[in-house]
Amino acid sequence: KDFNNNDIMTSDGSGNVTVNAVGLKNTPAFFAHLLADQTISDGASTKITLNNTLVDTNSAFDTSNNRFVVPTNEAGLYNVSASIRNMSSTDFDSFYLYIKKNGSDFLFNGIRSEFRETTSITAVVNLAVADYLEVFCYNGSGGDLDIDGTAAAGSNFCTYLTGHKLIGS
């Protein structure tokens, strides 16, 4: 019960729990990934084609525009993570991952790539209704670079955007 004597969780006596408080449900939740390798041109910052979802509780991930969009009545704090992996066996200095919010740089991580490196970001962020998140990659390898996609469902997922709501605002 909460401070106003409202049920937060109930049980049917057999171990099946029902969550009644919206703030405890951790939805919307989503996991979108790159389905096939994507080529990124040298010296370019390119949006990653997150064209498949494994989880999308509120139909809030737009695979046609490769972005998560906060649904109506779902503003709040979100835990988000993104990861990208390059397929290069060549060492190079500039491999960057961006999460853009509403088209502007928002979160960033960069590494020096030595061999098929992965870079990732995890953060708790405040999102308003209709805010959207997209994943971008900058390639500074000196040539075109492939980003690792997932060939089949159940395979390793190296390039993705995932998240879930922690609490409403």
Secondary structure as UniProt FT lines:
FT   TURN            3..4
FT   STRAND          9..11
FT   STRAND          17..19
FT   HELIX           22..24
FT   STRAND          29..33
FT   STRAND          38..40
FT   TURN            42..43
FT   STRAND          45..47
FT   STRAND          52..56
FT   TURN            57..58
FT   STRAND          61..62
FT   TURN            63..66
FT   STRAND          67..69
FT   TURN            72..73
FT   STRAND          76..86
FT   STRAND          92..101
FT   TURN            102..103
FT   STRAND          104..113
FT   STRAND          118..127
FT   TURN            129..130
FT   STRAND          132..140
FT   STRAND          145..147
FT   TURN            153..154
FT   STRAND          160..168
//
